[in-house]
Amino acid sequence: MLETVLNIGAMESIPQIGQPAAPLRLLVVDPDAAVRSACAEIASGLGYAVESTGDLSRARSLLRGQTTDILLVNLTPASSQGLELVSEVKLLYPDTSVIAMTASSSVNSAVEAMRCGASDYLTKPFAMDELSAVLDRAAQTHMTDTATRQLRERLRLSQGLGAMIGRAPEMEKLYRILSKVAQSTHPVLILGESGTGKELVARTIHAYGPNAQKPFLPVDCGSLAPTLIESELFGYVKGAFTGAHRTKDGLLVAAEGGTVFLDEIGELSLELQVKLLRALQEKEVRPVGATHRVPIRARVVAATNRDLASMVEKGSFRKDLFYRLNVVNLRLPPLRDRREDIPLLAAYFLDRISRERGRKFTLSDEALRTMMRHDWPGNVRELENSVERACALSSGPVLHLGDLPTQLQQQGIEAQRAATAAAQEASAANASVAGVKTLADLEREAILGAIRTLNGDKLQAAKLLGIGKTTLYRKLKEYGVADPQRDE
């Protein structure tokens, strides 16, 4: 019976999945007792905590009573109950991965199960290595999704990671990649415009990686002279140059298994690029002035706002170093490409400033609308500075358009003017279509007609119209009329 269901003869080896902190919980649902038993035996041997049942009601009870990481469910062509269970699970327990089992004649059921949310399927009879491979894929997917959720929750709770706030699709993609990258020690190249949070991402990779307790050592390759960068990275021995009164380890050695963050790597000179490449390839450095080499165990994370691929083509950046650093590539989206995150970021910065100053700040609707329209060339850093400036200049708890930087104020005023002009044009167009005059036109005719009737006596015209003298002169100024009697 087992050979019929699982095709044991096709098995050569059963791959072992990497064990998580606790065994993944697997629920097998199949009315065939032999199939249930065989699947449970194989899964138990792979390290899963297994429950099994042939009854759908019992399956629902088990799902309610405990966390189930993976569901392995049989689909019967004659009944839709299996598909209904798949739909229920993805609705009520979205973190549970679903694998559908189906007879060879009911592949359409498997396709439908995938549409309902199943992540994989098996066609009976299947070999033991097929089952183990599918379980392995489901386990890897489940653990990756779990790591992503945990990372997002940590980012949300961490008060020091404001620039990682975001729900835009670009940020969701970044979270998924970070959850994987953080668990390795491969070199990472972070690309993005200034102010997008490249160093923040580098710190996140380090903080949630296996060597989080080790040092995180940043160096700005664009702000230091080449000689200083060399001594910072590789270290030096006593007497190597004037002022070298003692031997000092470089950052690549001092990291001791931690992370060295090379910010603005595109500014590194070609000579230093050669030395850095050799250090990464050979995993050792020669300090300035030394004749010996020192082993290194640092993870290197680099970042730049420049186009390194273009620099490689022009010969200003070494191709071999580019490939060495570009093992994993992260491209950070500019803020203008994730505008839906602007309110979240602004709220985060306002909350932080409110706590620091013991005073609550909020944004007016007009100020927020203006911020949403702005392109933010300085990205998240510019947004943070703008919020801080507004809080510093505001005379009250509500931040208005006038509290924002001058450029944003001008944009807001221009937007208001454009909206007013558009409304006036729409009103005039509607009036023209309807064959009637606008109230503004009627008002103008009444004022100018009264003044003409009274031979230019503005005071009497104002009394006749029932308006103040100041209002009358303001209206005449708006009309651009110096002498109403000569108007028209």
C-alpha positions as CSV (number, residue, x, y, z in Angstrom):
1,M,0.0,0.0,0.0
2,L,2.8,2.4,0.9
3,E,4.5,1.8,-2.4
4,T,1.3,2.6,-4.3
5,V,0.8,5.9,-2.4
6,L,4.4,7.1,-2.0
7,N,6.4,5.2,-4.6
8,I,9.1,4.3,-2.2
9,G,11.3,2.8,-4.9
10,A,11.9,6.3,-6.4
11,M,13.5,7.5,-3.2
12,E,17.3,7.8,-3.1
13,S,17.7,10.1,-0.1
14,I,15.5,12.3,2.1
15,P,16.9,15.8,2.5
16,Q,17.0,17.2,6.0
17,I,15.6,20.7,6.6
18,G,17.4,23.2,8.8
19,Q,15.9,23.0,12.3
20,P,14.2,26.2,13.6
21,A,14.3,27.1,17.3
22,A,11.2,25.0,17.8
23,P,9.8,22.2,15.5
24,L,7.4,23.4,12.9
25,R,3.9,22.1,13.5
26,L,2.4,20.1,10.6
27,L,-1.3,19.0,10.3
28,V,-2.0,16.2,7.8
29,V,-5.7,15.9,6.7
30,D,-6.5,12.9,4.6
31,P,-9.4,10.3,4.9
32,D,-6.9,7.5,3.9
33,A,-5.4,6.2,7.1
34,A,-2.4,4.7,5.2
35,V,-1.6,8.0,3.6
36,R,-1.9,9.9,6.8
37,S,0.4,7.4,8.6
38,A,3.0,7.5,5.9
39,C,3.1,11.3,5.6
40,A,3.2,11.6,9.4
41,E,6.1,9.1,9.7
42,I,8.2,10.9,7.0
43,A,7.5,14.4,8.4
44,S,8.3,13.3,11.9
45,G,11.6,11.9,10.7
46,L,12.3,15.4,9.1
47,G,11.8,17.1,12.5
48,Y,8.2,18.3,12.3
49,A,5.7,18.0,15.2
50,V,2.9,16.2,13.4
51,E,-0.9,15.9,14.0
52,S,-3.1,14.0,11.6
53,T,-6.8,13.4,11.0
54,G,-9.2,12.2,8.4
55,D,-12.1,14.3,9.5
56,L,-12.5,17.9,8.4
57,S,-14.4,18.9,11.5
58,R,-11.6,17.5,13.6
59,A,-9.1,19.4,11.4
60,R,-10.9,22.7,12.1
61,S,-10.8,22.0,15.8
62,L,-7.1,21.3,15.7
63,L,-6.5,24.5,13.7
64,R,-8.4,26.6,16.3
65,G,-6.7,25.0,19.3
66,Q,-3.0,25.4,18.3
67,T,-0.7,27.1,15.9
68,T,-0.3,25.2,12.7
69,D,2.7,26.2,10.5
70,I,2.0,23.9,7.6
71,L,-1.3,22.2,6.5
72,L,-1.1,19.1,4.2
73,V,-4.6,18.5,3.0
74,N,-6.2,16.0,0.6
75,L,-8.5,17.3,-2.2
76,T,-11.3,14.9,-3.4
77,P,-12.7,15.5,-6.9
78,A,-16.2,14.5,-5.7
79,S,-16.3,17.1,-2.9
80,S,-15.5,20.8,-2.5
81,Q,-14.9,20.5,1.2
82,G,-11.1,20.3,0.9
83,L,-11.1,23.6,-1.1
84,E,-13.4,25.2,1.4
85,L,-10.9,24.2,4.2
86,V,-8.0,25.8,2.2
87,S,-10.0,29.1,1.8
88,E,-10.9,29.1,5.5
89,V,-7.3,28.5,6.6
90,K,-5.9,31.3,4.4
91,L,-8.6,33.7,5.7
92,L,-8.4,32.8,9.4
93,Y,-4.8,31.7,9.7
94,P,-2.9,33.6,6.9
95,D,0.5,32.6,8.4
96,T,-0.2,28.9,7.8
97,S,1.3,27.4,4.6
98,V,-1.0,25.1,2.7
99,I,0.0,22.1,0.6
100,A,-2.7,20.3,-1.4
101,M,-2.6,16.6,-2.2
102,T,-4.6,15.5,-5.2
103,A,-5.2,12.4,-7.4
104,S,-3.6,12.4,-10.8
105,S,-7.0,12.7,-12.4
106,S,-7.9,15.9,-10.4
107,V,-5.0,18.3,-11.2
108,N,-7.6,21.0,-11.8
109,S,-8.4,20.8,-8.1
110,A,-4.8,21.5,-7.3
111,V,-4.9,24.5,-9.6
112,E,-8.0,25.8,-7.8
113,A,-6.4,25.2,-4.5
114,M,-3.5,27.4,-5.5
115,R,-5.9,30.1,-6.4
116,C,-7.5,29.7,-3.0
117,G,-4.1,30.3,-1.3
118,A,-2.2,27.0,-1.3
119,S,1.5,27.4,-1.8
120,D,2.3,24.0,-3.4
121,Y,0.7,20.7,-4.3
122,L,1.5,17.0,-4.6
123,T,0.0,14.6,-7.2
124,K,-0.7,11.0,-5.9
125,P,1.1,8.7,-6.0
126,F,4.2,10.6,-5.0
127,A,7.6,9.6,-3.8
128,M,9.0,10.2,-0.4
129,D,11.6,12.6,-1.7
130,E,8.9,14.5,-3.4
131,L,7.0,14.9,-0.2
132,S,10.2,15.9,1.7
133,A,11.1,18.5,-1.0
134,V,7.6,20.1,-0.9
135,L,7.7,20.2,2.9
136,D,11.2,21.7,2.7
137,R,10.0,24.5,0.4
138,A,7.0,25.2,2.6
139,A,9.2,25.3,5.7
140,Q,11.6,27.8,4.0
141,T,8.8,30.0,2.9
142,H,7.2,29.9,6.3
143,M,10.4,30.8,8.1
144,T,11.2,33.6,5.7
145,D,7.7,35.1,6.1
146,T,8.0,34.8,9.9
147,A,11.4,36.4,9.9
148,T,10.0,39.2,7.7
149,R,7.2,39.8,10.2
150,Q,9.5,39.8,13.1
151,L,11.8,42.3,11.5
152,R,9.0,44.6,10.6
153,E,7.7,44.4,14.2
154,R,11.2,45.2,15.6
155,L,11.5,48.1,13.2
156,R,8.1,49.4,14.3
157,L,9.0,49.2,18.0
158,S,12.6,50.5,17.7
159,Q,12.6,54.2,18.4
160,G,15.9,54.6,16.6
161,L,14.8,53.4,13.2
162,G,12.5,56.1,12.0
163,A,13.6,56.1,8.4
164,M,12.6,52.4,8.1
165,I,9.0,53.3,8.7
166,G,6.8,52.7,5.7
167,R,4.0,50.5,4.2
168,A,4.6,51.3,0.5
169,P,5.1,48.3,-1.7
170,E,8.8,49.3,-2.2
171,M,9.3,49.2,1.6
172,E,7.5,45.8,1.9
173,K,9.9,44.4,-0.7
174,L,12.8,45.9,1.2
175,Y,11.7,44.3,4.5
176,R,11.5,40.8,2.8
177,I,15.0,41.2,1.5
178,L,16.4,42.5,4.8
179,S,15.0,39.5,6.7
180,K,17.1,37.2,4.5
181,V,20.2,39.4,4.2
182,A,20.5,40.0,7.9
183,Q,20.9,36.3,8.6
184,S,24.0,35.9,6.4
185,T,27.5,37.5,6.4
186,H,27.8,38.2,2.7
187,P,28.9,41.6,1.5
188,V,26.0,44.0,0.8
189,L,25.9,47.0,-1.5
190,I,23.3,49.6,-0.7
191,L,22.3,52.1,-3.4
192,G,20.1,55.1,-3.1
193,E,19.9,58.9,-3.2
194,S,21.2,61.0,-0.3
195,G,18.9,61.0,2.6
196,T,17.1,57.7,1.9
197,G,18.6,56.0,5.0
198,K,21.5,53.9,3.7
199,E,23.4,53.9,6.9
200,L,20.2,53.1,8.8
201,V,19.7,50.0,6.5
202,A,23.3,49.0,7.2
203,R,22.8,49.2,10.9
204,T,19.6,47.2,10.6
205,I,21.4,44.4,8.7
206,H,24.0,44.3,11.5
207,A,21.5,44.6,14.4
208,Y,19.4,41.7,13.3
209,G,22.2,39.5,12.1
210,P,24.1,36.6,13.8
211,N,26.9,39.0,14.9
212,A,24.8,41.7,16.4
213,Q,26.8,41.8,19.6
214,K,30.0,42.6,17.6
215,P,31.0,46.2,16.7
216,F,29.4,48.2,13.9
217,L,32.1,50.5,12.6
218,P,31.2,53.2,9.9
219,V,33.7,55.1,7.8
220,D,32.8,57.9,5.4
221,C,35.0,57.4,2.3
222,G,34.0,60.8,0.9
223,S,35.0,63.0,3.8
224,L,38.5,61.6,4.6
225,A,41.7,62.0,2.8
226,P,43.0,58.8,1.1
227,T,45.9,58.4,3.5
228,L,43.5,58.7,6.5
229,I,41.1,56.2,5.0
230,E,43.9,53.7,4.5
231,S,45.1,54.0,8.1
232,E,41.4,53.8,9.3
233,L,40.7,50.7,7.4
234,F,44.0,48.8,7.6
235,G,45.6,50.3,10.7
236,Y,49.2,51.3,11.1
237,V,52.3,50.5,13.2
238,K,54.1,52.8,15.5
239,G,56.4,55.1,13.6
240,A,54.7,54.5,10.2
241,F,54.2,58.3,9.7
242,T,54.5,61.5,11.7
243,G,52.2,61.3,14.6
244,A,52.0,57.5,14.7
245,H,53.1,57.2,18.3
246,R,51.5,53.8,18.8
247,T,50.3,50.8,16.8
248,K,46.6,50.9,16.0
249,D,44.4,48.2,14.5
250,G,42.3,49.2,11.4
251,L,38.5,49.0,11.4
252,L,38.6,45.7,9.4
253,V,40.5,44.1,12.2
254,A,38.9,45.9,15.1
255,A,35.4,44.8,13.9
256,E,36.3,41.3,15.2
257,G,33.5,39.6,13.3
258,G,31.2,42.6,13.3
259,T,30.3,44.9,10.4
260,V,32.4,47.6,8.7
261,F,30.2,50.1,6.9
262,L,31.9,51.9,3.9
263,D,29.7,54.9,3.2
264,E,30.1,56.6,-0.2
265,I,32.3,53.8,-1.5
266,G,32.2,55.5,-4.9
267,E,34.6,58.2,-3.6
268,L,37.4,55.7,-2.9
269,S,40.5,56.2,-5.0
270,L,41.6,53.6,-7.4
271,E,44.7,52.8,-5.4
272,L,42.6,52.2,-2.3
273,Q,40.1,50.2,-4.3
274,V,43.0,47.8,-5.2
275,K,44.0,47.4,-1.5
276,L,40.4,46.9,-0.3
277,L,39.8,44.3,-3.0
278,R,43.0,42.4,-1.9
279,A,41.9,42.5,1.7
280,L,38.4,41.2,0.9
281,Q,39.8,38.4,-1.3
282,E,42.6,37.3,1.0
283,K,40.8,38.1,4.3
284,E,43.8,39.8,5.7
285,V,45.4,43.3,5.7
286,R,48.8,44.8,5.9
287,P,48.8,47.8,8.3
288,V,50.5,51.0,7.1
289,G,54.2,50.7,7.7
290,A,54.1,47.0,8.6
291,T,55.8,44.0,6.9
292,H,53.4,41.4,8.2
293,R,49.7,40.8,7.5
294,V,46.8,40.5,10.0
295,P,43.7,38.3,9.4
296,I,40.3,40.0,9.3
297,R,36.8,38.6,10.0
298,A,34.6,41.6,9.3
299,R,31.5,41.7,7.2
300,V,31.6,44.6,4.7
301,V,28.5,46.6,3.9
302,A,29.0,49.4,1.4
303,A,26.8,52.3,0.2
304,T,26.8,55.0,-2.4
305,N,24.5,57.5,-4.1
306,R,26.5,57.2,-7.3
307,D,26.0,54.9,-10.3
308,L,28.8,52.4,-9.8
309,A,27.9,50.4,-12.9
310,S,28.5,53.6,-15.0
311,M,31.7,54.3,-13.1
312,V,32.9,50.8,-13.9
313,E,32.3,51.4,-17.6
314,K,34.2,54.7,-17.4
315,G,37.1,53.1,-15.5
316,S,36.7,55.1,-12.4
317,F,35.7,52.1,-10.3
318,R,37.2,48.7,-10.5
319,K,35.0,46.0,-12.0
320,D,36.4,43.2,-9.7
321,L,35.7,45.3,-6.6
322,F,32.2,46.1,-7.8
323,Y,31.4,42.4,-8.2
324,R,33.0,41.6,-4.8
325,L,30.9,44.2,-3.0
326,N,27.7,43.6,-5.1
327,V,27.0,40.0,-3.8
328,V,23.7,41.3,-2.4
329,N,22.2,44.5,-3.9
330,L,19.7,46.7,-2.1
331,R,18.2,49.8,-3.8
332,L,16.4,52.2,-1.5
333,P,13.4,54.0,-3.1
334,P,13.4,57.8,-3.0
335,L,10.6,59.4,-0.9
336,R,8.8,60.8,-4.0
337,D,8.2,57.2,-5.1
338,R,6.5,56.2,-1.8
339,R,4.5,59.3,-1.0
340,E,1.9,57.3,1.0
341,D,4.7,56.9,3.7
342,I,5.1,60.7,4.1
343,P,2.3,61.0,6.8
344,L,3.7,58.0,8.7
345,L,7.2,59.5,8.7
346,A,6.0,63.0,9.6
347,A,3.9,61.5,12.5
348,Y,6.9,59.6,13.7
349,F,9.1,62.7,13.8
350,L,6.4,64.8,15.4
351,D,5.9,62.2,18.1
352,R,9.6,62.1,18.8
353,I,9.9,65.9,19.0
354,S,6.7,66.1,21.1
355,R,8.2,63.7,23.7
356,E,11.6,65.5,23.7
357,R,10.0,68.9,24.3
358,G,7.0,67.8,26.4
359,R,4.6,69.6,24.0
360,K,2.3,68.0,21.5
361,F,2.6,69.0,17.9
362,T,0.3,68.2,14.9
363,L,0.2,69.1,11.2
364,S,-2.6,71.2,9.7
365,D,-4.4,69.7,6.7
366,E,-2.9,72.4,4.5
367,A,0.6,71.7,5.6
368,L,0.3,68.0,5.1
369,R,-1.2,68.4,1.6
370,T,1.8,70.6,0.7
371,M,4.2,68.0,2.1
372,M,2.5,65.3,0.1
373,R,3.0,67.3,-3.1
374,H,6.6,68.1,-2.5
375,D,9.2,65.9,-4.4
376,W,11.7,65.8,-1.4
377,P,15.0,65.8,-3.2
378,G,16.7,65.4,0.1
379,N,14.4,62.4,0.9
380,V,13.7,61.3,4.5
381,R,16.5,63.5,5.9
382,E,14.9,66.6,4.3
383,L,11.5,65.6,5.6
384,E,12.9,65.2,9.2
385,N,14.6,68.6,9.0
386,S,11.5,70.3,7.7
387,V,9.4,68.9,10.6
388,E,12.0,70.0,13.1
389,R,12.1,73.5,11.6
390,A,8.3,73.8,11.7
391,C,8.2,72.7,15.4
392,A,10.9,75.3,16.2
393,L,9.1,78.2,14.5
394,S,5.5,77.3,15.4
395,S,3.8,79.6,17.9
396,G,1.3,76.9,18.7
397,P,0.7,73.1,18.7
398,V,-0.6,73.0,15.1
399,L,2.0,73.4,12.4
400,H,0.7,75.5,9.5
401,L,2.0,76.2,6.0
402,G,3.8,79.3,7.2
403,D,5.9,77.2,9.6
404,L,7.3,75.0,6.8
405,P,10.5,75.9,4.9
406,T,10.3,78.7,2.3
407,Q,10.3,76.4,-0.7
408,L,7.3,74.4,0.6
409,Q,5.5,77.6,1.5
410,Q,5.8,78.8,-2.0
411,Q,4.6,75.5,-3.4
412,G,1.6,75.6,-1.1
413,I,0.7,79.2,-2.2
414,E,1.1,78.3,-5.8
415,A,-1.1,75.3,-5.4
416,Q,-3.8,77.4,-3.6
417,R,-3.7,80.0,-6.5
418,A,-4.0,77.2,-9.1
419,A,-6.9,75.7,-7.2
420,T,-8.6,79.1,-6.9
421,A,-8.1,79.8,-10.6
422,A,-9.4,76.4,-11.6
423,A,-12.5,76.9,-9.5
424,Q,-13.1,80.4,-11.0
425,E,-12.7,79.0,-14.5
426,A,-15.0,76.2,-13.7
427,S,-17.6,78.6,-12.3
428,A,-17.4,80.9,-15.3
429,A,-17.6,78.0,-17.7
430,N,-20.7,76.6,-15.9
431,A,-22.3,80.1,-15.9
432,S,-21.6,80.5,-19.6
433,V,-23.1,77.2,-20.4
434,A,-26.2,78.0,-18.3
435,G,-26.5,81.5,-19.9
436,V,-26.3,83.3,-16.6
437,K,-23.7,85.6,-15.0
438,T,-21.7,84.8,-12.0
439,L,-22.3,86.5,-8.7
440,A,-18.8,88.2,-9.0
441,D,-19.9,89.6,-12.4
442,L,-23.2,90.9,-11.0
443,E,-21.4,92.5,-8.0
444,R,-18.9,94.3,-10.3
445,E,-21.7,95.6,-12.5
446,A,-23.7,96.8,-9.5
447,I,-20.7,98.7,-8.0
448,L,-19.6,100.3,-11.2
449,G,-23.1,101.2,-12.2
450,A,-23.8,102.9,-8.9
451,I,-20.7,105.0,-9.1
452,R,-21.5,106.1,-12.7
453,T,-25.1,106.9,-11.7
454,L,-23.8,109.2,-8.9
455,N,-21.3,110.8,-11.1
456,G,-18.3,109.3,-9.4
457,D,-19.4,109.9,-5.8
458,K,-17.9,106.8,-4.1
459,L,-19.1,107.6,-0.6
460,Q,-22.7,107.9,-1.7
461,A,-22.4,104.8,-3.9
462,A,-21.1,102.8,-0.9
463,K,-24.1,104.0,1.2
464,L,-26.5,103.2,-1.6
465,L,-25.1,99.7,-2.0
466,G,-25.0,99.1,1.8
467,I,-21.2,98.4,2.0
468,G,-18.4,100.2,3.8
469,K,-16.1,102.7,2.1
470,T,-13.1,100.4,2.7
471,T,-14.9,97.5,1.1
472,L,-15.7,99.7,-1.9
473,Y,-12.2,100.8,-2.5
474,R,-10.9,97.3,-2.1
475,K,-13.3,96.0,-4.7
476,L,-12.3,98.8,-7.1
477,K,-8.6,97.9,-6.6
478,E,-9.5,94.3,-7.4
479,Y,-11.2,95.4,-10.6
480,G,-8.2,97.6,-11.5
481,V,-10.5,100.6,-11.9
482,A,-9.1,104.1,-11.3
483,D,-12.1,106.1,-12.7
484,P,-15.3,104.0,-12.8
485,Q,-16.9,106.6,-15.1
486,R,-14.4,105.8,-17.8
487,D,-14.4,102.1,-17.2
488,E,-15.5,100.0,-20.2
